[in-house]
Structures are given as structure tokens and as C-alpha cells.
Amino acid sequence: MKIEQNISLKPYHSFGCQVAASYFTRITEAAAIPKCIEWSKANHTPLLFIGGGSNLLFTKKVNALVAKVEISGIKKIEETATQVILSVGAGENWHYFVSYCVQKSWGGIENLSLIPGTVGASPIQNIGAYGVEVQEVIDSVTAYDIKEEKWVELKNKDCAFEYRNSIFKKEKGRYIIAAVNFILQKQPKLRTDYGAIRDALHEKGIKHPNLESMANVIIQIRSSKLPNPKQLGNAGSFFKNPSISKEYFEALKEKFPSIVAYPITDTTYKVAAGWLIESCEWKGIRKGNVGCYDKQALVLVNYGEATGQEIFDFSEEIIQSVYLKFGILLEREVNII
Ligand SMILES: Cc1cc2nc3c(=O)[nH]c(=O)nc-3n(C[C@H](O)[C@H](O)[C@H](O)COP(=O)(O)OP(=O)(O)OC[C@H]3O[C@@H](n4cnc5c(N)ncnc54)[C@H](O)[C@@H]3O)c2cc1C
């Protein structure tokens, strides 16, 4: 295990802020995970495992051993007439994996095309987009349990998946993911129910979409709406869509008839955080090096030299103004370090 000292994390996270880590290493095989943990104990240094850094905001120097997970490999575990089960190394690039499956005609994750980051991080916040969440295709997760000091195989139901949440987020830092096992379908049911997908297919005159045309449409929609982190630092949606009670939604609807929300249970509604932020007139606003993206209010961007603290402070201002106007407290989706 090669451990470097005082390394800049700028190339390793999508916000691209200048920030250093006291120690840095790369994990290319599962066996290195317990070794890293031993090193951190022996050296009294905290540990932070990262993937592609596309859901992180570093607000200060990281006085820890930052371990970048780069375990690769896509292995077929089982195949039937209708399904295939794959074990995928945590360090594989998520979009590469989606494209690989689309090419093989294995369906289930095509709507999650172009989400940045690694396969290993996908269960952590249960990544989702265009009506699909990764929990729908996860069979199990292979992880090292730091608390119990042993390897574990968490079945889907053990992962406690929720909207942008899972056991891996709830018990932060306990499980280090080495591989994710997916069940994909050979005769997939395409999920075209999302408005933007329907519109894009219609515009292109595609009446009978297949996995490839679905993935292409998603890539096109995302590219037109979201900034490319290589050009403009960001971490995708900075905030979660908040849930509120049906009564509170109805009261807000009276006051703000154009509010965007949809029912999730008989008694709760999910409100579009982007709409709340836009209604507080943040969309397109720039303060110094930080801004609220002009094509998607949920995304905060680094115009160049912003520090993580500046981005955090900007997000705090947005939270305050949304709370003042709507009485809803936005929660950050991005991991603040
Ligand atoms: C432009 C853009 C668009 C995005 N769009 C979406 C979207 O549509 N839907 C969505 O859900 N997300 C989206 N995201 C957020 C992000 O892509 C996902 O959260 C992604 O899964 C993060 O992967 P990562 O490898 O970069 O994780 P990182 O940012 O490196 O880490 C995220 C968290 O997981 C932990 N972690 C990482 N790897 C491991 C591991 N192997 N074991 C244990 N812990 C680990 C880290 O400590 C951290 O807490 C977007 C981000 C960007 C920049």
C-alpha cells in the first residue's frame, strides 16, 4: 500500500476546490481495505473512502487518510433465460457500467445513464434519476464491516434503501463497499413514464424505444440541463427534494398555486426543491466564485476558485431563504466533509 502525504484533492472531486489531504492512497483490490483500516488505527488517523468524488464538498483540509477506491472488474455470476447477475468492482465507473449493460442488451439501469461516480458509491445514496432508483436492480452489496471487523454480504433488504438514503449513509463510515451485485433483465420493461423522456422520444420520432435509444435520450436530456463537472465544478443536485405532510402541501398550494410536488403516500408529498429555490429567485445568481446554475436551480457551481466553505455558505443562504418563504428546511444531498 503506497501512502502519499499532503496531496491536493482538487483532481479527485467534481467541485474542483483546492484542498489538501494529509494522507492519500489508492485501493485497487478488496484485500487492501482491511490493511488501510489497520494503518489508520496504528497511526491514529481517521479514514475517508472516496470513489469519483462527485457527491462530496470539502470545506477544510482533510486531516485523514483519503482512500480512493479503484477496484475494477465486471463478472457474470449467473445467467438464466430472463436475467443476468453481475458482480461489479466498486471502483468501476458508473456510466461505463451502464453503457456496458446497454451494449449487452441487459436492462434496468439505462435511465441512470451519465450519472458521474463509481459503482461502489451507487448504493450509498441509492442513486436515482428519471423514475428509477438503483435499489431496484441491486441483489446484494459486498462490504467490509469496520464495526464487526469482517467481510459481509448485505442482501437488498438489509441495505435499508430509501430516497437518496441507505444503511451505508445512516451508519456512515461503517461499511466499505468492495463490490455491488446487480440483477439485470434480458427482456426489460422500459421506463418511459417520466415527462421529459416521453417528450424527447416524441421529438425524435421514436415510437418503439430500445435500451440504446433510451440511454441516448437520457444522455441528451442530462447534457442539456446539467453542467459538465470538467468545465464547471459541481456535484449535481445539491439539495434533496423535501417531503411534507398532505395538509401542509394543501396549505402551500393555496398560497402558491404553481408549487411543483407529487404525492408519495396517502399522507405525504415530495416537493421539487428546484422549484422552491427558483421561487426564491436564486436561479442564475452568482456571488463571487459560487453560483446557482442558470439551467437547473438545484445545482450549485464553482466558477473557478471557490473554496468548499464559500460553497457551503452559499448553500446556507439558500436554505435560510427557502425556509423563510415556505417554512421548509432543505436538506443537503451532497456529503459535507
Ligand atoms: C453532474 C452531476 C450529476 C449528478 N446526477 C445525479 C443523479 O441524477 N442522481 C443521483 O442520485 N446522483 C447524482 N449525482 C451525484 C453523484 O454522481 C452520485 O452520488 C454518485 O453515486 C457518487 O459517486 P462517487 O463515486 O463520486 O462517490 P463519492 O462522491 O466519492 O462519495 C460519496 C459518498 O460515498 C462514500 N463512498 C464512496 N465510495 C465508497 C465505497 N466504496 N465504500 C464506502 N463508502 C464509499 C464517500 O465517503 C462519500 O460519503 C450527480 C453528480 C454530478 C456531479
The ligand as an ORCA input file, in Angstrom:
! r2SCAN-3c Opt
* xyz 0 1
  C     -23.234     16.441    -12.819
  C     -23.709     15.508    -11.747
  C     -24.940     14.889    -11.882
  C     -25.400     14.001    -10.888
  N     -26.615     13.419    -11.062
  C     -27.092     12.549    -10.142
  C     -28.352     11.916    -10.311
  O     -29.032     12.093    -11.328
  N     -28.787     11.076     -9.339
  C     -28.051     10.818     -8.216
  O     -28.507     10.048     -7.381
  N     -26.844     11.410     -8.024
  C     -26.339     12.266     -8.949
  N     -25.126     12.880     -8.767
  C     -24.374     12.612     -7.532
  C     -23.266     11.525     -7.688
  O     -22.982     11.292     -9.028
  C     -23.673     10.225     -7.022
  O     -23.975     10.413     -5.666
  C     -22.587      9.149     -7.148
  O     -23.078      7.893     -6.735
  C     -21.342      9.489     -6.329
  O     -20.347      8.546     -6.665
  P     -18.827      8.807     -6.322
  O     -18.087      7.570     -6.666
  O     -18.372     10.043     -6.984
  O     -18.893      8.978     -4.753
  P     -18.055      9.995     -3.832
  O     -18.536     11.379     -4.098
  O     -16.615      9.739     -3.973
  O     -18.530      9.535     -2.392
  C     -19.872      9.705     -1.984
  C     -20.033      9.099     -0.569
  O     -19.820      7.704     -0.622
  C     -18.689      7.291      0.188
  N     -18.030      6.242     -0.602
  C     -17.602      6.301     -1.882
  N     -17.160      5.110     -2.292
  C     -17.289      4.260     -1.240
  C     -17.022      2.862     -1.036
  N     -16.528      2.091     -2.000
  N     -17.311      2.333      0.174
  C     -17.835      3.102      1.166
  N     -18.099      4.408      1.040
  C     -17.838      4.983     -0.154
  C     -17.889      8.559      0.392
  O     -17.173      8.513      1.618
  C     -18.998      9.615      0.432
  O     -19.614      9.652      1.713
  C     -24.628     13.756     -9.740
  C     -23.363     14.391     -9.606
  C     -22.919     15.238    -10.593
  C     -21.567     15.884    -10.469
*
